[in-house]
Amino acid sequence: MQVSKWGNSLAVRLPKKLVEELGLQQGDTLSILAARDHTIEVETQLTRRKKALKRMAEREWTRPDGYRFDREEANER
């Protein structure tokens, strides 16, 4: 992948195969978890939610009725 200038920032285009593998769509948010040895580890918002739900299930925690993981989801109308 090539790093390109995008306004005052730098950007990286993701190959179609990787986008499909991660299930990404325009507007999705990626979190960078680690960056070392020329490798970047990312996590999607959906992956983060699935991990949180799995941890909650392992601890037998339950979500309150109407609980939302983030502000955008909580404010959907």
PyMOL commands that set and color helices and strands:
alter all, ss='L'
color gray80, all
select helices_A, chain A and resi 16-22+45-58+71-74
alter helices_A, ss='H'
color red, helices_A
select strands_A, chain A and resi 3-6+9-12+30-36+39-44
alter strands_A, ss='S'
color yellow, strands_A
deselect
rebuild
show_as cartoon
